[in-house]
Amino acid sequence: MPKDSAATQPLVDPDELREQVKEKYKEVAIEPGGEFHFHTGRYLAQRLGYAASIVDPLPDVAVESFAGVANPHSMRALDEGARIVDAGSGAGFDSFVAAAQVGPTGQVIGIDMTEEMLEKSRKTSRTMALNHVEFREGLLEEMPVEDGWADILISNGVFNLCPDKQLAFAEAYRVLRPGGRLQFADIANGKEVPEGALNNIDLWTA
């Protein structure tokens, strides 16, 4: 048991990692037109294959801070009336795309830990009068959602930033109802990562 427990321990300091992630995505929220090592906004959404019929009508503020890695909606359309959790919702882009698919009879809960992203997503949601969308502060390792609430959990490029991925995925399955779906896009590496890199906190957010 002790050996298994040690194997699941994060290789970097979780609090320090989260602070670095928060700082980086604070910049994306406040200065979406800044220079980053990744693409953002409408160009990225188009490149990743998001439907123009959904993205084009969205106001710029709902799209400009989008920084995903792929398109979780391409796997399967979200069901009308479904309850959705967006794990790591950022400024809300994927939540707004989900809201358009599930319609006013559905419900979307976005979860994020970055204050500036939450402030932006909440303000945009109010501006768009999306009464079926809510944004909550929280970690993927401790989601503020009741057991079995969600029909579908979506996420876009966030699980890779979690220091404890086993716990994050356990939380994802906890909030999903029996038979619910997990649709996420993320970064994966097919080769073994050197231990020195795993312990380098700067590389986690590079």
TORPA-4810 file (N, C-alpha, C, O; in nm, 3 decimals):
<nodes>
NODE_1_0.081_-0.122_0.000_0.000_0.000_0.000_0.085_0.127_0.000_0.057_0.218_-0.079_M
NODE_2_0.188_0.138_0.087_0.270_0.259_0.084_0.335_0.282_-0.051_0.345_0.396_-0.096_P
NODE_3_0.379_0.173_-0.118_0.442_0.189_-0.248_0.345_0.244_-0.351_0.379_0.336_-0.426_K
NODE_4_0.223_0.189_-0.354_0.121_0.238_-0.448_0.086_0.382_-0.419_0.068_0.463_-0.511_D
NODE_5_0.076_0.415_-0.290_0.040_0.551_-0.252_0.147_0.648_-0.299_0.116_0.756_-0.349_S
NODE_6_0.275_0.611_-0.282_0.383_0.700_-0.322_0.385_0.720_-0.473_0.422_0.826_-0.523_A
NODE_7_0.343_0.615_-0.546_0.347_0.624_-0.692_0.249_0.724_-0.748_0.265_0.773_-0.859_A
NODE_8_0.146_0.755_-0.669_0.043_0.847_-0.716_0.069_0.992_-0.672_-0.007_1.082_-0.708_T
NODE_9_0.177_1.014_-0.595_0.205_1.148_-0.547_0.252_1.238_-0.661_0.328_1.193_-0.746_Q
NODE_10_0.206_1.363_-0.665_0.251_1.456_-0.768_0.402_1.471_-0.766_0.463_1.466_-0.659_P
NODE_11_0.464_1.491_-0.884_0.609_1.502_-0.894_0.656_1.646_-0.879_0.776_1.671_-0.871_L
NODE_12_0.563_1.740_-0.875_0.596_1.880_-0.851_0.508_1.930_-0.737_0.410_1.865_-0.700_V
NODE_13_0.543_2.044_-0.683_0.461_2.102_-0.577_0.328_2.149_-0.635_0.326_2.239_-0.718_D
NODE_14_0.216_2.089_-0.592_0.086_2.122_-0.652_0.049_2.269_-0.641_-0.003_2.328_-0.735_P
NODE_15_0.075_2.329_-0.526_0.039_2.469_-0.507_0.121_2.560_-0.597_0.068_2.655_-0.655_D
NODE_16_0.250_2.531_-0.609_0.335_2.614_-0.696_0.294_2.600_-0.842_0.290_2.698_-0.916_E
NODE_17_0.263_2.475_-0.883_0.218_2.453_-1.020_0.091_2.530_-1.050_0.080_2.596_-1.153_L
NODE_18_-0.005_2.522_-0.960_-0.132_2.592_-0.981_-0.112_2.743_-0.989_-0.177_2.810_-1.069_R
NODE_19_-0.023_2.796_-0.907_0.002_2.939_-0.910_0.061_2.981_-1.045_0.027_3.086_-1.098_E
NODE_20_0.151_2.899_-1.099_0.209_2.931_-1.229_0.105_2.922_-1.340_0.103_3.004_-1.432_Q
NODE_21_0.017_2.822_-1.331_-0.089_2.808_-1.430_-0.185_2.927_-1.421_-0.225_2.983_-1.523_V
NODE_22_-0.221_2.964_-1.300_-0.309_3.078_-1.280_-0.249_3.205_-1.341_-0.318_3.283_-1.407_K
NODE_23_-0.120_3.225_-1.317_-0.054_3.346_-1.365_-0.055_3.352_-1.518_-0.078_3.457_-1.578_E
NODE_24_-0.029_3.236_-1.579_-0.026_3.233_-1.725_-0.163_3.261_-1.784_-0.176_3.340_-1.877_K
NODE_25_-0.267_3.198_-1.729_-0.401_3.215_-1.788_-0.469_3.342_-1.742_-0.568_3.384_-1.801_Y
NODE_26_-0.417_3.403_-1.637_-0.459_3.540_-1.602_-0.424_3.633_-1.718_-0.503_3.719_-1.756_K
NODE_27_-0.303_3.616_-1.773_-0.260_3.698_-1.886_-0.350_3.676_-2.008_-0.384_3.771_-2.078_E
NODE_28_-0.388_3.550_-2.032_-0.474_3.519_-2.147_-0.611_3.585_-2.130_-0.671_3.629_-2.228_V
NODE_29_-0.660_3.590_-2.006_-0.789_3.653_-1.980_-0.784_3.804_-1.998_-0.875_3.863_-2.057_A
NODE_30_-0.678_3.866_-1.946_-0.670_4.011_-1.945_-0.619_4.067_-2.077_-0.667_4.170_-2.125_I
NODE_31_-0.520_3.999_-2.136_-0.460_4.045_-2.262_-0.466_3.934_-2.366_-0.363_3.876_-2.401_E
NODE_32_-0.585_3.903_-2.416_-0.599_3.790_-2.509_-0.523_3.808_-2.640_-0.496_3.711_-2.711_P
NODE_33_-0.488_3.932_-2.673_-0.413_3.957_-2.795_-0.263_3.955_-2.775_-0.187_3.988_-2.866_G
NODE_34_-0.219_3.916_-2.655_-0.076_3.913_-2.626_-0.006_3.799_-2.697_-0.069_3.717_-2.765_G
NODE_35_0.126_3.793_-2.680_0.206_3.689_-2.743_0.222_3.571_-2.647_0.275_3.585_-2.536_E
NODE_36_0.175_3.455_-2.690_0.185_3.333_-2.611_0.248_3.224_-2.697_0.263_3.241_-2.818_F
NODE_37_0.286_3.113_-2.634_0.345_3.003_-2.711_0.238_2.914_-2.772_0.268_2.808_-2.829_H
NODE_38_0.112_2.957_-2.761_-0.001_2.883_-2.819_-0.094_2.981_-2.887_-0.093_3.101_-2.858_F
NODE_39_-0.176_2.930_-2.979_-0.273_3.015_-3.048_-0.395_3.038_-2.959_-0.419_2.963_-2.864_H
NODE_40_-0.471_3.142_-2.990_-0.591_3.174_-2.914_-0.700_3.224_-3.008_-0.676_3.249_-3.126_T
NODE_41_-0.821_3.239_-2.954_-0.929_3.310_-3.021_-0.992_3.241_-3.140_-0.989_3.119_-3.153_G
NODE_42_-1.050_3.322_-3.228_-1.125_3.272_-3.343_-1.037_3.192_-3.440_-1.080_3.092_-3.497_R
NODE_43_-0.914_3.238_-3.458_-0.824_3.164_-3.546_-0.806_3.021_-3.496_-0.812_2.926_-3.574_Y
NODE_44_-0.786_3.006_-3.366_-0.767_2.872_-3.308_-0.894_2.789_-3.321_-0.888_2.672_-3.356_L
NODE_45_-1.009_2.849_-3.292_-1.136_2.776_-3.302_-1.158_2.725_-3.444_-1.202_2.611_-3.463_A
NODE_46_-1.128_2.808_-3.542_-1.143_2.766_-3.681_-1.046_2.654_-3.714_-1.082_2.556_-3.779_Q
NODE_47_-0.923_2.669_-3.669_-0.819_2.569_-3.695_-0.855_2.433_-3.634_-0.820_2.329_-3.690_R
NODE_48_-0.924_2.435_-3.521_-0.960_2.311_-3.452_-1.093_2.253_-3.498_-1.137_2.150_-3.446_L
NODE_49_-1.157_2.317_-3.594_-1.276_2.260_-3.655_-1.407_2.288_-3.584_-1.503_2.213_-3.602_G
NODE_50_-1.412_2.393_-3.504_-1.540_2.430_-3.443_-1.635_2.481_-3.550_-1.592_2.548_-3.644_Y
NODE_51_-1.761_2.449_-3.537_-1.860_2.487_-3.637_-1.875_2.639_-3.644_-1.901_2.704_-3.542_A
NODE_52_-1.860_2.694_-3.763_-1.873_2.838_-3.781_-2.013_2.885_-3.744_-2.030_2.998_-3.699_A
NODE_53_-2.112_2.800_-3.763_-2.251_2.838_-3.732_-2.271_2.866_-3.583_-2.363_2.938_-3.545_S
NODE_54_-2.185_2.808_-3.500_-2.193_2.831_-3.356_-2.097_2.940_-3.312_-2.131_3.024_-3.229_I
NODE_55_-1.975_2.939_-3.367_-1.871_3.032_-3.322_-1.894_3.174_-3.375_-1.877_3.270_-3.300_V
NODE_56_-1.930_3.187_-3.501_-1.942_3.319_-3.562_-2.039_3.412_-3.488_-2.009_3.531_-3.474_D
NODE_57_-2.154_3.363_-3.441_-2.246_3.454_-3.372_-2.199_3.497_-3.233_-2.254_3.591_-3.177_P
NODE_58_-2.100_3.428_-3.177_-2.054_3.462_-3.042_-1.982_3.596_-3.043_-1.908_3.625_-3.136_L
NODE_59_-2.002_3.678_-2.939_-1.929_3.805_-2.931_-1.779_3.778_-2.913_-1.741_3.672_-2.863_P
NODE_60_-1.697_3.873_-2.952_-1.551_3.855_-2.943_-1.506_3.818_-2.803_-1.416_3.735_-2.786_D
NODE_61_-1.567_3.878_-2.702_-1.524_3.853_-2.564_-1.545_3.708_-2.524_-1.478_3.659_-2.433_V
NODE_62_-1.635_3.637_-2.591_-1.661_3.497_-2.559_-1.562_3.403_-2.626_-1.554_3.285_-2.592_A
NODE_63_-1.485_3.456_-2.722_-1.396_3.371_-2.803_-1.249_3.408_-2.787_-1.163_3.321_-2.799_V
NODE_64_-1.219_3.534_-2.760_-1.083_3.585_-2.771_-0.983_3.518_-2.677_-0.865_3.513_-2.710_E
NODE_65_-1.027_3.467_-2.562_-0.934_3.404_-2.466_-0.936_3.251_-2.476_-0.880_3.183_-2.390_S
NODE_66_-1.000_3.199_-2.579_-1.000_3.054_-2.599_-0.858_3.006_-2.627_-0.789_3.062_-2.711_F
NODE_67_-0.815_2.900_-2.555_-0.678_2.850_-2.570_-0.676_2.697_-2.561_-0.587_2.640_-2.499_A
NODE_68_-0.774_2.632_-2.623_-0.782_2.487_-2.617_-0.679_2.419_-2.706_-0.604_2.484_-2.778_G
NODE_69_-0.677_2.286_-2.700_-0.579_2.208_-2.778_-0.645_2.127_-2.889_-0.576_2.080_-2.979_V
NODE_70_-0.776_2.110_-2.883_-0.850_2.035_-2.985_-0.998_2.067_-2.967_-1.032_2.167_-2.904_A
NODE_71_-1.086_1.984_-3.022_-1.229_2.012_-3.019_-1.305_1.894_-2.961_-1.338_1.800_-3.033_N
NODE_72_-1.335_1.896_-2.830_-1.407_1.784_-2.769_-1.548_1.767_-2.823_-1.607_1.659_-2.811_P
NODE_73_-1.604_1.872_-2.884_-1.740_1.864_-2.939_-1.743_1.784_-3.069_-1.850_1.741_-3.113_H
NODE_74_-1.626_1.764_-3.130_-1.621_1.690_-3.256_-1.642_1.540_-3.235_-1.673_1.469_-3.330_S
NODE_75_-1.627_1.494_-3.114_-1.643_1.351_-3.086_-1.789_1.308_-3.101_-1.819_1.201_-3.154_M
NODE_76_-1.877_1.393_-3.053_-2.020_1.363_-3.056_-2.095_1.488_-3.014_-2.056_1.556_-2.919_R
NODE_77_-2.202_1.518_-3.083_-2.282_1.636_-3.048_-2.342_1.619_-2.909_-2.380_1.509_-2.869_A
NODE_78_-2.349_1.727_-2.835_-2.411_1.724_-2.703_-2.562_1.717_-2.718_-2.619_1.779_-2.808_L
NODE_79_-2.626_1.644_-2.631_-2.770_1.622_-2.640_-2.848_1.743_-2.591_-2.813_1.805_-2.491_D
NODE_80_-2.953_1.777_-2.661_-3.041_1.884_-2.617_-3.099_1.849_-2.481_-3.146_1.737_-2.459_E
NODE_81_-3.095_1.946_-2.390_-3.148_1.924_-2.257_-3.050_1.858_-2.161_-3.085_1.832_-2.045_G
NODE_82_-2.928_1.830_-2.206_-2.830_1.760_-2.122_-2.770_1.854_-2.018_-2.770_1.976_-2.034_A
NODE_83_-2.719_1.794_-1.911_-2.647_1.867_-1.807_-2.497_1.844_-1.829_-2.449_1.731_-1.830_R
NODE_84_-2.424_1.955_-1.845_-2.284_1.950_-1.885_-2.194_2.011_-1.778_-2.226_2.115_-1.721_I
NODE_85_-2.082_1.945_-1.751_-1.975_2.005_-1.672_-1.858_2.031_-1.766_-1.813_1.941_-1.837_V
NODE_86_-1.809_2.155_-1.766_-1.691_2.192_-1.843_-1.576_2.206_-1.744_-1.566_2.306_-1.673_D
NODE_87_-1.489_2.106_-1.740_-1.381_2.101_-1.642_-1.261_2.180_-1.691_-1.191_2.139_-1.783_A
NODE_88_-1.238_2.295_-1.628_-1.133_2.386_-1.671_-1.187_2.478_-1.779_-1.136_2.481_-1.891_G
NODE_89_-1.290_2.553_-1.744_-1.369_2.627_-1.844_-1.304_2.756_-1.893_-1.349_2.812_-1.992_S
NODE_90_-1.200_2.803_-1.826_-1.133_2.925_-1.872_-1.229_3.041_-1.883_-1.309_3.066_-1.792_G
NODE_91_-1.222_3.113_-1.994_-1.310_3.228_-2.016_-1.447_3.188_-2.068_-1.529_3.274_-2.100_A
NODE_92_-1.473_3.057_-2.078_-1.608_3.011_-2.105_-1.640_2.966_-2.246_-1.753_2.927_-2.273_G
NODE_93_-1.544_2.971_-2.338_-1.574_2.942_-2.478_-1.642_2.806_-2.497_-1.749_2.799_-2.558_F
NODE_94_-1.583_2.699_-2.446_-1.644_2.567_-2.464_-1.777_2.556_-2.391_-1.866_2.482_-2.435_D
NODE_95_-1.792_2.627_-2.282_-1.921_2.628_-2.212_-2.028_2.696_-2.297_-2.143_2.651_-2.299_S
NODE_96_-1.991_2.804_-2.365_-2.087_2.873_-2.451_-2.124_2.788_-2.573_-2.239_2.788_-2.617_F
NODE_97_-2.026_2.716_-2.627_-2.054_2.623_-2.737_-2.149_2.513_-2.688_-2.243_2.475_-2.757_V
NODE_98_-2.123_2.462_-2.568_-2.209_2.360_-2.510_-2.350_2.414_-2.486_-2.449_2.344_-2.509_A
NODE_99_-2.359_2.537_-2.439_-2.489_2.598_-2.411_-2.575_2.606_-2.536_-2.696_2.585_-2.531_A
NODE_100_-2.511_2.636_-2.649_-2.586_2.645_-2.775_-2.639_2.508_-2.816_-2.746_2.498_-2.876_A
NODE_101_-2.565_2.402_-2.783_-2.608_2.269_-2.822_-2.717_2.212_-2.731_-2.813_2.152_-2.778_Q
NODE_102_-2.703_2.233_-2.600_-2.801_2.174_-2.507_-2.929_2.257_-2.500_-3.034_2.207_-2.460_V
NODE_103_-2.920_2.384_-2.539_-3.039_2.469_-2.539_-3.082_2.510_-2.400_-3.022_2.467_-2.301_G
NODE_104_-3.185_2.593_-2.391_-3.230_2.646_-2.262_-3.286_2.542_-2.166_-3.298_2.569_-2.047_P
NODE_105_-3.319_2.423_-2.216_-3.366_2.317_-2.127_-3.250_2.240_-2.065_-3.271_2.159_-1.974_T
NODE_106_-3.129_2.264_-2.114_-3.011_2.201_-2.057_-2.947_2.290_-1.953_-3.001_2.395_-1.918_G
NODE_107_-2.832_2.247_-1.902_-2.761_2.326_-1.802_-2.612_2.301_-1.817_-2.570_2.188_-1.841_Q
NODE_108_-2.532_2.406_-1.803_-2.387_2.397_-1.814_-2.323_2.456_-1.690_-2.354_2.568_-1.651_V
NODE_109_-2.232_2.381_-1.630_-2.153_2.431_-1.518_-2.007_2.429_-1.560_-1.951_2.322_-1.587_I
NODE_110_-1.946_2.546_-1.565_-1.803_2.557_-1.594_-1.727_2.568_-1.463_-1.769_2.638_-1.371_G
NODE_111_-1.614_2.499_-1.456_-1.531_2.501_-1.336_-1.392_2.551_-1.372_-1.331_2.501_-1.466_I
NODE_112_-1.342_2.649_-1.298_-1.207_2.700_-1.322_-1.149_2.753_-1.192_-1.223_2.788_-1.099_D
NODE_113_-1.017_2.761_-1.186_-0.951_2.807_-1.063_-0.893_2.947_-1.077_-0.846_3.004_-0.978_M
NODE_114_-0.895_3.004_-1.198_-0.832_3.134_-1.221_-0.935_3.246_-1.209_-1.032_3.252_-1.284_T
NODE_115_-0.913_3.334_-1.114_-1.009_3.440_-1.081_-1.045_3.525_-1.202_-1.162_3.557_-1.225_E
NODE_116_-0.945_3.562_-1.280_-0.968_3.651_-1.394_-1.049_3.581_-1.503_-1.131_3.644_-1.569_E
NODE_117_-1.026_3.453_-1.521_-1.105_3.376_-1.617_-1.250_3.366_-1.571_-1.342_3.383_-1.651_M
NODE_118_-1.270_3.339_-1.444_-1.405_3.329_-1.390_-1.480_3.461_-1.402_-1.597_3.464_-1.439_L
NODE_119_-1.411_3.570_-1.370_-1.474_3.702_-1.380_-1.518_3.729_-1.524_-1.627_3.781_-1.548_E
NODE_120_-1.433_3.693_-1.619_-1.463_3.717_-1.759_-1.577_3.629_-1.806_-1.669_3.677_-1.873_K
NODE_121_-1.575_3.501_-1.774_-1.679_3.409_-1.820_-1.814_3.445_-1.760_-1.916_3.437_-1.829_S
NODE_122_-1.816_3.484_-1.635_-1.943_3.521_-1.570_-2.002_3.648_-1.631_-2.122_3.656_-1.655_R
NODE_123_-1.916_3.746_-1.656_-1.963_3.870_-1.717_-2.016_3.846_-1.857_-2.120_3.900_-1.895_K
NODE_124_-1.945_3.763_-1.934_-1.989_3.732_-2.071_-2.121_3.657_-2.069_-2.208_3.683_-2.152_T
NODE_125_-2.134_3.565_-1.976_-2.258_3.487_-1.966_-2.377_3.578_-1.936_-2.485_3.559_-1.991_S
NODE_126_-2.356_3.675_-1.848_-2.464_3.770_-1.817_-2.497_3.855_-1.940_-2.614_3.880_-1.969_R
NODE_127_-2.394_3.899_-2.009_-2.415_3.981_-2.130_-2.495_3.905_-2.235_-2.579_3.964_-2.304_T
NODE_128_-2.469_3.775_-2.247_-2.538_3.692_-2.345_-2.671_3.638_-2.293_-2.743_3.567_-2.365_M
NODE_129_-2.705_3.671_-2.167_-2.831_3.627_-2.105_-2.845_3.476_-2.108_-2.952_3.422_-2.139_A
NODE_130_-2.736_3.408_-2.076_-2.738_3.261_-2.072_-2.771_3.216_-1.930_-2.682_3.190_-1.849_L
NODE_131_-2.898_3.207_-1.902_-2.942_3.172_-1.768_-2.917_3.026_-1.733_-2.927_2.987_-1.616_N
NODE_132_-2.886_2.945_-1.833_-2.861_2.803_-1.806_-2.712_2.770_-1.799_-2.673_2.653_-1.806_H
NODE_133_-2.629_2.875_-1.785_-2.485_2.856_-1.772_-2.438_2.918_-1.641_-2.477_3.029_-1.606_V
NODE_134_-2.355_2.844_-1.569_-2.303_2.890_-1.440_-2.154_2.857_-1.433_-2.110_2.753_-1.482_E
NODE_135_-2.077_2.947_-1.371_-1.934_2.923_-1.356_-1.898_2.920_-1.208_-1.932_3.011_-1.132_F
NODE_136_-1.828_2.813_-1.168_-1.792_2.792_-1.029_-1.641_2.784_-1.013_-1.571_2.730_-1.098_R
NODE_137_-1.592_2.839_-0.902_-1.449_2.830_-0.873_-1.418_2.693_-0.815_-1.487_2.646_-0.725_E
NODE_138_-1.313_2.629_-0.867_-1.276_2.499_-0.814_-1.162_2.436_-0.891_-1.119_2.486_-0.995_G
NODE_139_-1.114_2.324_-0.837_-1.008_2.246_-0.898_-1.066_2.121_-0.962_-1.172_2.073_-0.921_L
NODE_140_-0.998_2.069_-1.064_-1.045_1.944_-1.124_-1.030_1.828_-1.026_-1.102_1.729_-1.036_L
NODE_141_-0.937_1.841_-0.931_-0.919_1.736_-0.830_-1.025_1.744_-0.720_-1.032_1.656_-0.634_E
NODE_142_-1.105_1.849_-0.722_-1.208_1.866_-0.619_-1.321_1.951_-0.679_-1.337_2.068_-0.643_E
NODE_143_-1.398_1.891_-0.769_-1.499_1.966_-0.843_-1.620_2.000_-0.755_-1.673_1.912_-0.686_M
NODE_144_-1.664_2.126_-0.758_-1.780_2.167_-0.679_-1.912_2.131_-0.748_-1.992_2.218_-0.782_P
NODE_145_-1.932_2.001_-0.768_-2.052_1.949_-0.834_-2.093_1.823_-0.759_-2.009_1.744_-0.717_V
NODE_146_-2.222_1.805_-0.742_-2.270_1.689_-0.667_-2.250_1.559_-0.745_-2.235_1.559_-0.867_E
NODE_147_-2.251_1.449_-0.672_-2.232_1.318_-0.731_-2.337_1.290_-0.839_-2.456_1.315_-0.819_D
NODE_148_-2.292_1.238_-0.953_-2.384_1.192_-1.056_-2.469_1.298_-1.120_-2.573_1.266_-1.179_G
NODE_149_-2.429_1.425_-1.112_-2.513_1.533_-1.165_-2.506_1.542_-1.317_-2.608_1.567_-1.381_W
NODE_150_-2.389_1.520_-1.376_-2.367_1.551_-1.517_-2.401_1.436_-1.610_-2.372_1.320_-1.580_A
NODE_151_-2.462_1.469_-1.722_-2.479_1.372_-1.830_-2.350_1.357_-1.910_-2.315_1.248_-1.953_D
NODE_152_-2.280_1.470_-1.928_-2.158_1.472_-2.009_-2.059_1.567_-1.943_-2.096_1.676_-1.900_I
NODE_153_-1.934_1.525_-1.935_-1.827_1.613_-1.887_-1.733_1.639_-2.004_-1.684_1.546_-2.068_L
NODE_154_-1.709_1.766_-2.031_-1.616_1.805_-2.137_-1.496_1.874_-2.074_-1.504_1.928_-1.963_I
NODE_155_-1.385_1.872_-2.145_-1.265_1.941_-2.098_-1.174_1.960_-2.218_-1.176_1.881_-2.312_S
NODE_156_-1.095_2.067_-2.214_-1.011_2.099_-2.331_-0.873_2.148_-2.286_-0.855_2.265_-2.254_N
NODE_157_-0.776_2.056_-2.285_-0.639_2.092_-2.256_-0.612_2.128_-2.112_-0.529_2.215_-2.084_G
NODE_158_-0.681_2.063_-2.019_-0.665_2.100_-1.878_-0.617_1.984_-1.791_-0.541_2.006_-1.697_V
NODE_159_-0.658_1.862_-1.821_-0.615_1.749_-1.738_-0.462_1.738_-1.734_-0.405_1.697_-1.633_F
NODE_160_-0.395_1.775_-1.845_-0.248_1.765_-1.847_-0.182_1.860_-1.748_-0.066_1.839_-1.710_N
NODE_161_-0.254_1.963_-1.704_-0.200_2.060_-1.609_-0.226_2.022_-1.464_-0.181_2.090_-1.373_L
NODE_162_-0.300_1.914_-1.442_-0.333_1.871_-1.306_-0.217_1.793_-1.246_-0.168_1.700_-1.309_C
NODE_163_-0.172_1.829_-1.127_-0.062_1.754_-1.066_-0.101_1.611_-1.028_-0.017_1.521_-1.031_P
NODE_164_-0.228_1.590_-0.993_-0.275_1.455_-0.958_-0.384_1.414_-1.057_-0.502_1.438_-1.034_D
NODE_165_-0.342_1.352_-1.167_-0.436_1.318_-1.273_-0.531_1.206_-1.233_-0.647_1.205_-1.275_K
NODE_166_-0.484_1.112_-1.153_-0.572_1.004_-1.108_-0.690_1.060_-1.029_-0.804_1.018_-1.048_Q
NODE_167_-0.662_1.155_-0.942_-0.768_1.217_-0.864_-0.861_1.298_-0.952_-0.982_1.297_-0.932_L
NODE_168_-0.805_1.369_-1.051_-0.886_1.450_-1.141_-0.983_1.362_-1.220_-1.100_1.396_-1.234_A
NODE_169_-0.935_1.250_-1.271_-1.023_1.161_-1.346_-1.124_1.092_-1.254_-1.237_1.065_-1.295_F
NODE_170_-1.083_1.063_-1.131_-1.178_1.006_-1.035_-1.292_1.104_-1.008_-1.408_1.064_-0.995_A
NODE_171_-1.259_1.232_-0.999_-1.360_1.334_-0.980_-1.452_1.345_-1.101_-1.573_1.365_-1.088_E
NODE_172_-1.393_1.332_-1.220_-1.475_1.337_-1.341_-1.581_1.228_-1.339_-1.697_1.253_-1.371_A
NODE_173_-1.541_1.108_-1.303_-1.637_0.997_-1.300_-1.734_1.009_-1.183_-1.846_0.959_-1.190_Y
NODE_174_-1.691_1.075_-1.075_-1.782_1.096_-0.963_-1.899_1.186_-1.001_-2.013_1.159_-0.965_R
NODE_175_-1.870_1.295_-1.075_-1.976_1.390_-1.107_-2.064_1.343_-1.223_-2.173_1.396_-1.243_V
NODE_176_-2.017_1.242_-1.299_-2.098_1.188_-1.408_-2.202_1.091_-1.355_-2.175_1.013_-1.264_L
NODE_177_-2.321_1.096_-1.413_-2.423_0.997_-1.379_-2.383_0.861_-1.437_-2.299_0.856_-1.527_R
NODE_178_-2.440_0.752_-1.386_-2.414_0.622_-1.447_-2.452_0.624_-1.595_-2.563_0.663_-1.630_P
NODE_179_-2.361_0.583_-1.680_-2.385_0.587_-1.823_-2.353_0.720_-1.887_-2.373_0.737_-2.007_G
NODE_180_-2.304_0.816_-1.808_-2.268_0.947_-1.862_-2.144_0.939_-1.948_-2.077_0.836_-1.952_G
NODE_181_-2.113_1.049_-2.018_-2.003_1.050_-2.113_-1.893_1.147_-2.071_-1.920_1.253_-2.015_R
NODE_182_-1.769_1.109_-2.100_-1.654_1.196_-2.084_-1.599_1.226_-2.222_-1.553_1.137_-2.293_L
NODE_183_-1.603_1.354_-2.261_-1.551_1.399_-2.391_-1.445_1.504_-2.365_-1.477_1.619_-2.333_Q
NODE_184_-1.319_1.466_-2.377_-1.215_1.564_-2.349_-1.105_1.560_-2.454_-1.079_1.457_-2.516_F
NODE_185_-1.044_1.674_-2.473_-0.929_1.689_-2.561_-0.809_1.729_-2.476_-0.821_1.810_-2.385_A
NODE_186_-0.694_1.671_-2.507_-0.578_1.704_-2.425_-0.449_1.671_-2.497_-0.450_1.623_-2.611_D
NODE_187_-0.338_1.696_-2.431_-0.205_1.668_-2.484_-0.157_1.536_-2.427_-0.165_1.513_-2.306_I
NODE_188_-0.106_1.449_-2.514_-0.054_1.320_-2.469_0.084_1.298_-2.529_0.115_1.346_-2.639_A
NODE_189_0.166_1.225_-2.457_0.301_1.195_-2.504_0.318_1.043_-2.509_0.303_0.976_-2.407_N
NODE_190_0.348_0.991_-2.625_0.361_0.846_-2.640_0.495_0.792_-2.596_0.514_0.671_-2.591_G
NODE_191_0.589_0.881_-2.564_0.721_0.836_-2.520_0.738_0.865_-2.371_0.675_0.954_-2.315_K
NODE_192_0.825_0.786_-2.309_0.852_0.805_-2.166_0.920_0.940_-2.144_1.014_0.976_-2.215_E
NODE_193_0.870_1.013_-2.045_0.925_1.145_-2.014_1.035_1.129_-1.910_1.014_1.064_-1.808_V
NODE_194_1.154_1.187_-1.933_1.263_1.177_-1.835_1.221_1.231_-1.700_1.144_1.327_-1.690_P
NODE_195_1.273_1.168_-1.595_1.235_1.209_-1.459_1.268_1.355_-1.434_1.194_1.424_-1.365_E
NODE_196_1.380_1.401_-1.489_1.417_1.541_-1.469_1.313_1.637_-1.524_1.289_1.742_-1.466_G
NODE_197_1.252_1.599_-1.637_1.147_1.683_-1.695_1.020_1.678_-1.612_0.953_1.779_-1.595_A
NODE_198_0.989_1.560_-1.560_0.868_1.546_-1.478_0.876_1.631_-1.351_0.774_1.674_-1.298_L
NODE_199_0.998_1.654_-1.304_1.016_1.732_-1.182_1.043_1.879_-1.210_1.065_1.956_-1.117_N
NODE_200_1.041_1.918_-1.336_1.068_2.058_-1.373_0.935_2.131_-1.390_0.866_2.113_-1.491_N
NODE_201_0.899_2.211_-1.293_0.767_2.275_-1.294_0.750_2.369_-1.414_0.639_2.389_-1.462_I
NODE_202_0.860_2.428_-1.461_0.851_2.519_-1.575_0.805_2.445_-1.701_0.735_2.503_-1.785_D
NODE_203_0.844_2.319_-1.716_0.806_2.242_-1.835_0.659_2.202_-1.832_0.599_2.178_-1.937_L
NODE_204_0.601_2.195_-1.713_0.457_2.162_-1.704_0.372_2.271_-1.768_0.266_2.243_-1.824_W
NODE_205_0.419_2.394_-1.760_0.340_2.506_-1.812_0.399_2.565_-1.939_0.352_2.668_-1.986_T
NODE_206_0.501_2.501_-1.994_0.566_2.553_-2.114_0.475_2.545_-2.235_0.514_2.585_-2.345_A
</nodes>
